[in-house]
Amino acid sequence: MRGLSMIILITLLGASAVLPGQSEHENWVWCTSKDPEQSIRGCSAVIQSGQETGIKLAKAFNNRGNSYAHKGDYDHALEDFDQALRLNPRLAHAFYGRGWAYAHKGDYEHAIQDYDQELRLNTNSAEAFVGRGSAYVLKGDYDHGINDYGQALRLNPNDANAVYARASAYARKGDYDDAIRDFDQAVRLNPSLVNAIYSRGVAYADKGDYDRAIADYDRAMRLAPSDADPFYSRGVAYKHKGDYDRAIRDFDQALLLNPSFANAFNGRGLTYESKGNYDRAIQDFDQALRLNPILADAFSGRGLAYEYKRDYDRAIQDFDQALRLNPILANAFYNRGLAYEYKGDYDHAIQDFDQALRLTPNDADAFDNRGWAYAQKGDDDRAIQDYDQAIRLNARQAYAFRNRSLAYARKGDYVRAMADRGHFLWLRFGILGITIRLCLLALSVAVVSLFIFKWHRKGLVGSEKLYPGILHVVLPS
């Protein structure tokens, strides 16, 4: 009962009850501590002492709000910042702190409003520009975010974190060259800024420069050997390079460091899938989805594995779920279209290829496969239009030439059919393909010549029967 009474007392009186014998000065020392727990206790003692009012009391609320925010207790932080601003409406730091708390709660509009207020009170607050810039970026407004980071850097050109933040905004925008330039500058300013090194690797990977990406991931690993992210991203890079065994080793290491890393299971599953080991792939996708049931990429990956195993119904179910979670996942539309095509459901296949092309208008494979679906429905004209577009997008799309060849042949356009068949053989087999093509051409000529010869001879024999004297006229001597 005594222990319970003490808990009730602490709850009712606040933290001051646990600071017996401390002076007001000592409470203020604790209130300004960088240790959040100590700060909360000290500020609570100051607030509940009743000895402070106005600006000083506002400072205590502000300090305690900062400490709650750093602990991740944003609701209590917001209450304290509100109280601080009621006591001192010109306390710029409270606007900044409240904006920071709103941003971490995902309320970017209120965060931006509070950063605006701080900047009206303090036009040279670089940290407010950075905070507002980050809120804009998280809203998806990259241009405003980049502009705010630029303002912060005009005030403090050597702020490596601001340069890094702007680089990240450029990367999110898809402007990888500007991102890499800023990451370079951030690393020059702070060579141990591991996030900048790692993120530069991600930018190189997004550009398709996997070798330079891997070099940055290696460097990030040396600086942070217990961080799973560089191992995961290097695994992704090795997968893209076709080095599946090294990729799997990196995913293994990432999972050793972080056994709950759903994306690493997904990445390893995709790699096993690329190796043709579909059962192992499905096991990894299952595990990824146990850890993160809303990971659309894992549903899409598992659907493709089932498709490769010719279990088209389960594949379609997984693609359906992937698209419920992410309605703009173009690969899921494309692969579901293939599954419907394999099942002979060409109408649904065409609908899915339409959606895939709406999202990725330059996907030559989607045009080729939609053309095939139209061809199976007997619409060779629309099929040829799609094959034409596939070939315009990718002149080395061998199967588009083959499929168009078949469509032309069905339409009786044998010259174009033979030309496309020749292109297909060249793209698939190179010199051997040309040899095969020439042999086929020679065989075709021989067959046609034999047919003409037989037809001509038959005609002559027939003439002999009708007019026997014509070929046996004896010329006069």
ChimeraX attribute file (.defattr): number of C-alpha atoms within 10 A of each C-alpha:
attribute: neighborCount
match mode: 1-to-1
recipient: residues
	/A:1	6
	/A:2	7
	/A:3	8
	/A:4	8
	/A:5	10
	/A:6	13
	/A:7	11
	/A:8	12
	/A:9	14
	/A:10	13
	/A:11	11
	/A:12	10
	/A:13	14
	/A:14	16
	/A:15	21
	/A:16	20
	/A:17	17
	/A:18	15
	/A:19	14
	/A:20	9
	/A:21	9
	/A:22	13
	/A:23	12
	/A:24	15
	/A:25	11
	/A:26	14
	/A:27	23
	/A:28	18
	/A:29	14
	/A:30	22
	/A:31	29
	/A:32	19
	/A:33	17
	/A:34	13
	/A:35	13
	/A:36	21
	/A:37	16
	/A:38	19
	/A:39	25
	/A:40	24
	/A:41	21
	/A:42	29
	/A:43	29
	/A:44	24
	/A:45	28
	/A:46	26
	/A:47	24
	/A:48	15
	/A:49	13
	/A:50	9
	/A:51	10
	/A:52	15
	/A:53	12
	/A:54	11
	/A:55	16
	/A:56	16
	/A:57	21
	/A:58	25
	/A:59	26
	/A:60	27
	/A:61	28
	/A:62	29
	/A:63	29
	/A:64	29
	/A:65	32
	/A:66	30
	/A:67	27
	/A:68	22
	/A:69	23
	/A:70	17
	/A:71	13
	/A:72	14
	/A:73	15
	/A:74	22
	/A:75	14
	/A:76	17
	/A:77	27
	/A:78	23
	/A:79	14
	/A:80	26
	/A:81	29
	/A:82	20
	/A:83	18
	/A:84	28
	/A:85	21
	/A:86	13
	/A:87	18
	/A:88	17
	/A:89	14
	/A:90	17
	/A:91	20
	/A:92	20
	/A:93	22
	/A:94	30
	/A:95	27
	/A:96	27
	/A:97	27
	/A:98	28
	/A:99	30
	/A:100	30
	/A:101	28
	/A:102	24
	/A:103	23
	/A:104	15
	/A:105	14
	/A:106	14
	/A:107	16
	/A:108	22
	/A:109	15
	/A:110	17
	/A:111	27
	/A:112	24
	/A:113	17
	/A:114	24
	/A:115	29
	/A:116	19
	/A:117	20
	/A:118	24
	/A:119	20
	/A:120	13
	/A:121	15
	/A:122	14
	/A:123	12
	/A:124	16
	/A:125	21
	/A:126	22
	/A:127	17
	/A:128	30
	/A:129	27
	/A:130	26
	/A:131	26
	/A:132	29
	/A:133	30
	/A:134	29
	/A:135	28
	/A:136	24
	/A:137	24
	/A:138	17
	/A:139	15
	/A:140	14
	/A:141	15
	/A:142	22
	/A:143	15
	/A:144	17
	/A:145	26
	/A:146	24
	/A:147	16
	/A:148	24
	/A:149	29
	/A:150	20
	/A:151	20
	/A:152	23
	/A:153	20
	/A:154	13
	/A:155	15
	/A:156	15
	/A:157	13
	/A:158	15
	/A:159	16
	/A:160	22
	/A:161	20
	/A:162	28
	/A:163	28
	/A:164	26
	/A:165	23
	/A:166	29
	/A:167	30
	/A:168	27
	/A:169	28
	/A:170	24
	/A:171	24
	/A:172	16
	/A:173	15
	/A:174	14
	/A:175	15
	/A:176	22
	/A:177	15
	/A:178	17
	/A:179	26
	/A:180	24
	/A:181	14
	/A:182	24
	/A:183	30
	/A:184	19
	/A:185	18
	/A:186	26
	/A:187	20
	/A:188	13
	/A:189	16
	/A:190	15
	/A:191	13
	/A:192	15
	/A:193	18
	/A:194	19
	/A:195	17
	/A:196	28
	/A:197	26
	/A:198	23
	/A:199	23
	/A:200	28
	/A:201	30
	/A:202	26
	/A:203	27
	/A:204	23
	/A:205	21
	/A:206	15
	/A:207	14
	/A:208	14
	/A:209	15
	/A:210	22
	/A:211	16
	/A:212	17
	/A:213	25
	/A:214	24
	/A:215	16
	/A:216	23
	/A:217	27
	/A:218	19
	/A:219	17
	/A:220	24
	/A:221	19
	/A:222	12
	/A:223	14
	/A:224	15
	/A:225	13
	/A:226	15
	/A:227	15
	/A:228	22
	/A:229	22
	/A:230	27
	/A:231	27
	/A:232	26
	/A:233	25
	/A:234	27
	/A:235	30
	/A:236	27
	/A:237	28
	/A:238	21
	/A:239	22
	/A:240	15
	/A:241	14
	/A:242	14
	/A:243	15
	/A:244	22
	/A:245	15
	/A:246	16
	/A:247	26
	/A:248	24
	/A:249	15
	/A:250	24
	/A:251	30
	/A:252	20
	/A:253	18
	/A:254	26
	/A:255	21
	/A:256	13
	/A:257	16
	/A:258	15
	/A:259	14
	/A:260	16
	/A:261	20
	/A:262	22
	/A:263	24
	/A:264	29
	/A:265	28
	/A:266	27
	/A:267	27
	/A:268	28
	/A:269	30
	/A:270	29
	/A:271	27
	/A:272	24
	/A:273	21
	/A:274	15
	/A:275	14
	/A:276	14
	/A:277	14
	/A:278	22
	/A:279	16
	/A:280	17
	/A:281	27
	/A:282	24
	/A:283	15
	/A:284	25
	/A:285	30
	/A:286	20
	/A:287	19
	/A:288	26
	/A:289	20
	/A:290	13
	/A:291	16
	/A:292	15
	/A:293	14
	/A:294	16
	/A:295	20
	/A:296	23
	/A:297	24
	/A:298	29
	/A:299	28
	/A:300	27
	/A:301	27
	/A:302	30
	/A:303	30
	/A:304	30
	/A:305	28
	/A:306	23
	/A:307	21
	/A:308	15
	/A:309	13
	/A:310	14
	/A:311	14
	/A:312	22
	/A:313	16
	/A:314	17
	/A:315	25
	/A:316	24
	/A:317	15
	/A:318	23
	/A:319	30
	/A:320	20
	/A:321	18
	/A:322	26
	/A:323	19
	/A:324	13
	/A:325	16
	/A:326	15
	/A:327	14
	/A:328	16
	/A:329	20
	/A:330	20
	/A:331	21
	/A:332	29
	/A:333	28
	/A:334	26
	/A:335	24
	/A:336	29
	/A:337	30
	/A:338	27
	/A:339	28
	/A:340	22
	/A:341	21
	/A:342	15
	/A:343	13
	/A:344	14
	/A:345	16
	/A:346	22
	/A:347	15
	/A:348	17
	/A:349	25
	/A:350	24
	/A:351	15
	/A:352	23
	/A:353	28
	/A:354	19
	/A:355	20
	/A:356	25
	/A:357	19
	/A:358	13
	/A:359	15
	/A:360	16
	/A:361	13
	/A:362	16
	/A:363	19
	/A:364	23
	/A:365	21
	/A:366	28
	/A:367	28
	/A:368	26
	/A:369	25
	/A:370	30
	/A:371	30
	/A:372	26
	/A:373	28
	/A:374	20
	/A:375	21
	/A:376	15
	/A:377	14
	/A:378	13
	/A:379	14
	/A:380	21
	/A:381	16
	/A:382	16
	/A:383	26
	/A:384	25
	/A:385	14
	/A:386	24
	/A:387	30
	/A:388	20
	/A:389	18
	/A:390	27
	/A:391	20
	/A:392	13
	/A:393	16
	/A:394	15
	/A:395	15
	/A:396	16
	/A:397	20
	/A:398	19
	/A:399	22
	/A:400	30
	/A:401	27
	/A:402	21
	/A:403	23
	/A:404	29
	/A:405	26
	/A:406	22
	/A:407	25
	/A:408	21
	/A:409	15
	/A:410	14
	/A:411	12
	/A:412	11
	/A:413	13
	/A:414	15
	/A:415	12
	/A:416	16
	/A:417	21
	/A:418	19
	/A:419	14
	/A:420	22
	/A:421	22
	/A:422	23
	/A:423	24
	/A:424	25
	/A:425	21
	/A:426	19
	/A:427	18
	/A:428	15
	/A:429	13
	/A:430	13
	/A:431	12
	/A:432	12
	/A:433	18
	/A:434	17
	/A:435	15
	/A:436	16
	/A:437	20
	/A:438	13
	/A:439	12
	/A:440	14
	/A:441	14
	/A:442	12
	/A:443	12
	/A:444	12
	/A:445	12
	/A:446	12
	/A:447	12
	/A:448	12
	/A:449	12
	/A:450	12
	/A:451	12
	/A:452	12
	/A:453	12
	/A:454	12
	/A:455	12
	/A:456	12
	/A:457	12
	/A:458	12
	/A:459	11
	/A:460	13
	/A:461	13
	/A:462	12
	/A:463	14
	/A:464	14
	/A:465	10
	/A:466	10
	/A:467	11
	/A:468	12
	/A:469	11
	/A:470	11
	/A:471	10
	/A:472	9
	/A:473	8
	/A:474	8
	/A:475	5
	/A:476	4
	/A:477	3
